[in-house]
Amino acid sequence: MATIERREFLKLVLTAAAGTAAGCVGRTHAPLAANGESFPAIEPASVHVDPAKLAKALKFIDREVQAGSIPGAALVATRRGRKFVEHYCGCYRDLDGTDRPFTPSVANPLFSFSKGISATVAVMAHQDGLIDYDVPVSTYVPEFTGGGKDSITLRHLLTHSAGIPSAGGGPALTEEQWREFLKTLCAAAMEWPAGSRTAYHGVSGMFVVAEAVRRVSGMKPWNVICRERLFEPIGAQTLSFAEPVPTHPAAALPPYFSNVAKSGLAGHPAGGCFGTVDDMLRVLNLIVGGGVWQGRRLLNADALKEMLSVQYAGQIAEATAKGRDPVHESWGLGWLVRGTAPKCPAGHWFGFGDSTSPTLFGHAGVDTIYGDGDPARQLAYVFVMTGKPRDAGESTRLRREVSNRLQAALEGSGMQGTSLE
C-alpha cells in the first residue's frame, strides 16, 4: 500500500475502536494469558505504578501514531511477573503485504533483540560446562583462525570486542547458507586487536558464538538448540529462528525486508528471531526473576551474575577517571547493562531512557523494538513500533520518551524527565 492508503487504513482502525484512544487495544492491566502460564493481570497501583503517570506514556504513543510518526506501536510491561499495562495501537503490515490492526497475537521480527536470546542460550551452555568464555574460539571451531583471530574468545564475541564488526552478510536460514556464512567469517580480517575496544558486531559475533555451541551440542540447528534449552521450558511458543509459519500472523517491516527467506538476517542468531511481545517478556522475566520459571531453575545465580555484569567496567571507570571517553561500552554477556558509569551512550537507543538504575539491561532491534528488564525493580517492558521512523534520531526520540514516561510511573523511580505530558 502507498503511504496515503496506510493513513486511510489507520483512520478506519481509529474509527472502529469505539471507546479507546487512537484506535488502540489498550489496557492498564491485561487479562490472564489463555494458557494460564504467565503474566496474570494486575492493577498498576498494586505493583507501585502510578496510573496517572502511566497514562501519559500511553497518551504519548497514541499521539505519535495519530500524527503519522509510525503506523502502529505496542507497550507492554510487567512487574513482579504480573502485567500492569498492555497497549497496542494502530496497524502493522502482514507478510502478505496487507495492513491489519496491531494485536498481541502478532509475531514481530525481533532483529537484534535476538542477540539477547542467543546469548542467554549460550550462557546456559556455559553453566552446563560445555563451553568456556575465555579460551580461543578455535577450541570449538578449529577453522576460525589466522590473521589474529586466534586471540578471539567467546567473551570477546559476546561483548562486541572481537575486532570483526564488519564481517559477514547474507541469510543463514538453511544449513547450506549457515555453512557459507561461517566460511565468510573464518576468512574475515581483524579490524583491531580483540578486547582493545568495543564496536557493535551486527551479525558476526553472535553467529560464531552460536556455532561454538552447536559444535558441543551435536551440530543441532540453532533453532532446535534454542527451542530445547529456552523456548519450550518457558512456554515461548512463537519464538523461532525459522521462517514464520503462514498460519500465524507475522509482521513485515519495509524497507527492512519484503521476503523473510531472502532477508540478510534470516535465521541469524544475531537478528533472525520472530516472536510475540509476550514471549519476549517471558525471556526478560526469566532473567528478572532470578533464572527461575514457574518453579524450575533454568539459570543459576553465578551464570546470571556474570551475564549481567559490565564486562569492561574497570576500563570504563579508568577512562572516566582520566577525563577520557571510554572506548568500551557497558556490555554484559550479550545484553547491554546500564552499570554505574556516569554515562551510557547507547542507553537511549536501547530503551533505557534517562534511568541510572545500574541493574537495568536489555537489547534493541534496529529502529523499531526494544526489550528491557531490571532485577532490582522487578520490571520488564517491551516497546515495538510497526514501521521505521523517518530516521535514527526520530527513533531514538520515541524510544527515550516512551521509556522515560513508563519508568517515571514507578513509585520512587527518581525519574525527573521533562515535558512528560
C-alpha positions in Angstrom: 0.0 0.0 0.0 1.1 3.6 -0.6 1.6 5.9 2.4 -1.8 7.6 1.9 -3.5 4.2 1.8 -1.9 3.3 5.1 -3.1 6.5 6.6 -6.6 5.9 5.4 -6.5 2.4 6.8 -5.4 3.8 10.1 -8.3 6.2 10.2 -10.6 3.3 9.8 -8.9 1.5 12.7 -9.3 4.6 14.8 -12.9 5.0 13.9 -13.8 1.3 14.6 -12.2 1.2 18.0 -15.0 3.0 19.9 -14.2 4.0 23.4 -10.4 3.6 23.1 -7.9 6.3 22.4 -6.3 6.4 19.0 -7.9 3.1 18.0 -5.7 1.2 20.4 -6.2 -2.1 22.0 -5.2 -0.7 25.3 -5.5 -1.7 28.9 -3.7 -0.5 32.0 -3.9 -4.2 33.1 -4.2 -7.2 30.9 -6.2 -10.5 31.2 -4.5 -13.7 32.1 -3.0 -15.4 29.1 -5.1 -18.1 27.5 -2.7 -20.9 28.6 -2.7 -19.6 32.2 1.0 -19.8 32.4 2.2 -16.2 32.6 1.5 -12.6 33.4 -1.7 -12.5 35.4 -3.5 -9.2 35.3 -2.7 -6.6 38.0 -3.8 -3.1 38.6 -0.8 -0.7 38.3 -1.2 0.6 41.8 -0.9 -2.9 43.1 2.7 -3.1 42.0 3.5 0.5 42.9 2.9 2.0 39.5 1.2 5.4 39.3 -1.8 5.0 36.9 -2.0 8.7 36.1 1.7 8.8 35.1 1.4 5.6 33.2 -1.4 7.1 31.2 1.0 9.8 30.0 3.1 7.1 28.3 0.0 5.7 26.5 -1.2 9.2 25.5 2.2 9.9 24.1 2.2 6.7 22.0 -1.4 7.4 20.8 -0.5 11.0 19.7 2.6 9.8 17.7 0.5 7.1 15.9 -2.2 9.6 15.1 0.4 12.1 13.9 1.8 9.5 11.5 5.2 9.1 13.1 4.7 5.4 13.0 1.8 3.2 11.7 1.4 1.3 15.0 3.1 0.6 18.3 2.8 -1.5 21.5 3.9 -1.0 25.0 3.6 -4.0 27.4 5.2 -4.2 30.8 5.3 -6.5 33.9 6.3 -6.0 37.4 7.0 -9.0 39.8 5.8 -11.2 36.9 2.4 -9.5 36.6 1.3 -7.5 33.6 0.2 -4.0 34.6 -0.1 -2.5 31.1 -0.8 -3.8 27.6 -1.3 -1.2 24.9 -1.5 -1.9 21.2 -2.1 0.9 18.8 -2.6 1.4 15.0 -1.7 -1.2 12.3 1.1 -3.4 11.1 1.9 -4.9 7.7 1.4 -8.6 7.4 3.8 -10.8 5.4 1.4 -10.8 2.5 1.6 -7.0 2.3 -1.8 -6.3 3.9 -2.2 -3.7 6.7 -4.0 -5.0 9.7 -4.8 -3.9 13.2 -1.8 -4.5 15.5 -2.7 -7.0 18.3 -1.0 -9.2 20.9 -1.1 -12.2 18.6 1.3 -10.8 16.0 4.8 -12.3 15.9 7.2 -9.5 15.3 10.7 -9.5 13.7 12.9 -9.1 16.8 16.0 -8.1 14.9 18.9 -7.6 17.3 16.8 -8.4 20.4 17.7 -11.9 19.1 21.2 -11.4 20.4 19.9 -11.3 24.0 18.0 -14.5 23.3 21.0 -16.2 21.7 23.4 -15.0 24.5 21.0 -16.5 27.1 21.2 -19.8 25.4 25.0 -19.6 25.3 25.1 -18.8 29.0 23.0 -22.0 29.6 25.6 -24.0 27.7 28.4 -22.4 29.7 26.7 -23.2 33.0 26.5 -26.8 31.9 30.2 -26.9 31.3 30.0 -27.2 27.5 31.9 -24.0 26.6 34.4 -21.7 28.3 34.2 -18.0 27.7 37.9 -17.4 27.8 39.6 -20.0 25.6 40.2 -19.3 21.9 37.2 -19.8 19.7 39.3 -22.2 17.6 39.0 -24.6 20.6 35.5 -25.2 19.3 35.6 -24.0 15.7 39.1 -25.0 14.5 38.8 -23.3 11.2 38.2 -19.9 12.9 41.9 -18.9 13.0 44.6 -16.9 11.3 45.1 -13.2 10.9 44.9 -12.6 14.6 41.6 -14.4 15.1 43.4 -17.0 17.3 43.2 -14.4 20.1 39.4 -14.1 20.0 37.4 -15.7 22.8 33.7 -16.2 23.2 33.7 -13.4 25.8 35.1 -11.1 23.1 32.3 -12.1 20.8 29.6 -11.7 23.4 30.8 -8.2 24.3 31.3 -6.8 20.8 35.0 -6.6 21.4 36.2 -9.3 19.0 37.5 -6.9 16.3 35.4 -8.3 13.4 32.4 -5.9 13.4 32.1 -5.5 9.6 32.4 -9.2 8.7 29.6 -11.1 7.1 26.4 -10.7 5.0 23.5 -12.8 3.7 20.9 -15.1 5.2 21.6 -18.2 7.3 18.2 -19.8 7.2 19.3 -23.1 5.7 22.2 -25.3 6.7 23.9 -24.6 3.4 23.6 -20.8 4.0 24.8 -21.2 7.5 28.0 -23.0 6.4 28.7 -20.4 3.7 28.3 -17.6 6.2 30.7 -19.4 8.6 33.3 -19.6 5.8 33.0 -15.9 5.3 33.6 -15.2 9.0 36.5 -17.6 9.1 38.1 -15.7 6.3 37.5 -12.3 7.8 40.4 -10.0 8.7 40.8 -8.5 12.1 40.0 -4.7 12.2 41.6 -4.1 15.6 43.0 -6.3 18.4 40.5 -8.4 20.3 39.4 -6.7 23.6 41.0 -3.4 22.9 37.7 -1.7 22.3 34.0 -2.4 21.6 32.1 -1.7 18.4 28.8 -3.2 17.5 29.1 -6.5 15.7 25.9 -6.6 13.8 25.8 -10.3 12.8 29.3 -11.7 13.1 29.9 -12.1 16.9 26.8 -13.9 17.9 26.9 -16.2 14.9 30.3 -17.5 15.9 29.1 -18.0 19.5 26.1 -20.0 18.2 28.4 -22.1 16.0 30.6 -22.9 19.0 27.5 -24.0 21.0 26.4 -26.1 18.0 29.8 -27.9 17.9 29.4 -29.0 21.5 25.7 -29.9 21.0 25.8 -32.5 18.3 25.6 -29.9 15.5 21.9 -29.4 16.0 20.3 -26.4 14.2 20.4 -23.3 16.2 16.7 -23.0 16.3 16.4 -26.5 17.8 19.0 -25.7 20.5 17.1 -22.6 21.4 13.8 -24.4 21.5 15.1 -27.2 23.7 17.1 -25.0 26.1 14.9 -21.9 26.3 11.7 -21.6 24.3 10.0 -24.8 25.4 10.9 -24.5 29.1 9.4 -21.0 29.3 6.5 -21.8 27.1 7.5 -19.3 24.4 5.6 -21.0 21.5 6.1 -18.2 19.0 9.8 -17.6 19.4 11.7 -19.1 16.4 14.7 -18.5 14.2 12.9 -20.4 11.5 10.7 -18.8 8.8 7.3 -17.8 10.3 4.5 -20.2 9.7 1.9 -18.9 7.3 -0.9 -19.7 9.7 0.3 -17.3 12.4 0.1 -13.5 11.9 3.6 -12.1 11.5 4.8 -8.6 10.8 6.9 -7.4 7.9 8.8 -4.1 8.2 9.6 -2.5 4.9 12.2 -1.3 4.0 14.0 -3.9 6.1 12.7 -6.9 4.1 9.9 -7.9 1.8 10.7 -11.6 1.9 11.9 -13.3 5.1 13.8 -16.1 3.4 15.9 -13.7 1.4 16.5 -11.3 4.2 20.1 -10.8 5.2 19.1 -11.6 8.8 17.1 -14.7 8.1 18.0 -17.5 10.5 20.7 -15.4 12.2 21.4 -15.8 15.9 22.1 -12.1 15.9 18.9 -10.9 14.3 16.6 -13.6 12.8 14.2 -14.4 15.6 10.4 -13.8 15.4 8.0 -13.7 18.3 5.2 -12.0 20.1 5.7 -9.3 22.7 4.5 -11.7 25.5 7.2 -14.3 24.5 9.8 -11.6 24.6 8.6 -10.8 28.1 9.0 -14.4 29.1 12.7 -14.3 28.3 13.1 -11.0 30.2 11.1 -12.3 33.2 13.2 -15.4 33.4 16.2 -13.2 33.9 14.5 -10.6 36.1 13.1 -13.5 38.2 16.5 -14.8 39.1 16.6 -17.6 36.5 13.6 -19.4 37.7 10.5 -20.0 35.6 7.4 -21.5 37.3 9.5 -23.1 40.0 12.1 -24.6 37.6 15.6 -23.1 37.7 17.0 -22.6 34.2 19.8 -20.2 35.0 21.9 -20.4 38.2 22.9 -17.4 40.2 26.5 -17.3 39.1 25.5 -17.6 35.5 23.1 -14.7 35.8 25.6 -12.5 37.7 28.2 -13.0 35.0 25.8 -12.3 32.2 24.5 -9.1 33.7 27.9 -7.8 34.9 29.5 -5.0 32.8 32.5 -6.9 31.4 34.7 -3.8 30.8 33.7 -1.9 34.0 37.3 -1.4 35.0 38.4 0.0 31.7 35.3 2.3 31.6 36.0 3.6 35.1 39.7 4.2 34.4 39.0 6.2 31.3 36.3 8.2 33.0 38.6 9.0 35.9 41.2 10.3 33.5 38.6 12.5 31.7 38.6 10.4 28.6 35.7 9.0 26.7 35.8 5.2 27.3 36.4 3.0 24.2 34.4 0.2 25.7 30.6 0.2 26.1 28.8 -1.3 29.1 28.2 -4.8 27.7 27.3 -7.7 29.8 27.3 -11.1 28.0 25.1 -10.4 25.0 22.9 -7.8 26.9 23.7 -4.1 27.3 23.8 -3.2 31.1 23.3 0.3 32.4 26.0 -0.1 35.1 27.4 2.6 37.3 29.2 4.8 34.8 28.1 8.4 34.6 27.0 8.0 31.0 25.6 5.1 28.9 25.9 6.4 25.4 23.8 3.7 23.8 21.2 3.8 26.6 18.5 5.9 24.8 18.7 3.6 21.7 18.4 0.5 23.9 15.3 1.8 25.7 16.9 2.7 29.0 15.7 6.3 28.8 17.4 8.5 31.4 17.4 5.9 34.1 20.6 5.4 36.1 19.5 2.1 37.6 22.7 0.0 37.5 20.9 -3.3 37.0 18.8 -2.2 34.0 19.6 -4.4 31.0 18.2 -5.1 27.6 18.6 -5.1 23.8 17.2 -3.1 20.9 16.4 -4.2 17.4 17.2 -1.8 14.6 14.9 1.2 14.6 11.7 -0.5 15.8 11.9 -2.5 19.0 13.5 -2.9 22.4 13.0 -5.2 25.4 14.5 -4.3 28.8 14.4 -5.7 32.4 15.6 -4.6 35.8 16.0 -7.2 38.6 16.3 -4.5 41.2 12.9 -3.2 40.4 11.4 -6.5 39.2 10.5 -4.7 36.0 10.3 -5.9 32.4 9.0 -3.9 29.4 8.8 -4.1 25.6 8.2 -1.3 23.1 7.5 -2.1 19.5 7.0 0.2 16.5 5.5 -1.4 13.4 7.3 0.8 11.0 10.6 2.5 10.6 10.6 6.2 11.8 11.9 8.7 9.4 15.5 8.5 10.7 17.6 7.2 13.6 17.2 10.4 15.5 13.4 10.1 15.4 13.6 6.5 16.5 15.8 7.4 19.4 13.4 10.2 20.5 10.4 7.9 20.5 12.3 5.2 22.4 13.6 7.6 25.0 10.3 9.4 25.6 8.3 6.1 26.0 10.8 4.6 28.3 11.1 7.8 30.4 7.3 8.0 30.8 7.0 4.4 31.7 9.7 4.4 34.3 8.5 7.7 35.7 5.3 5.9 36.6 7.2 3.6 39.0 6.9 5.0 42.5 10.2 6.1 43.9 11.8 5.8 40.4 13.6 9.1 40.7 12.9 9.9 37.1 12.7 13.6 36.6 12.0 13.6 32.8 11.0 16.9 31.1 7.9 17.5 29.1 6.2 14.3 30.1 2.7 15.4 29.2 
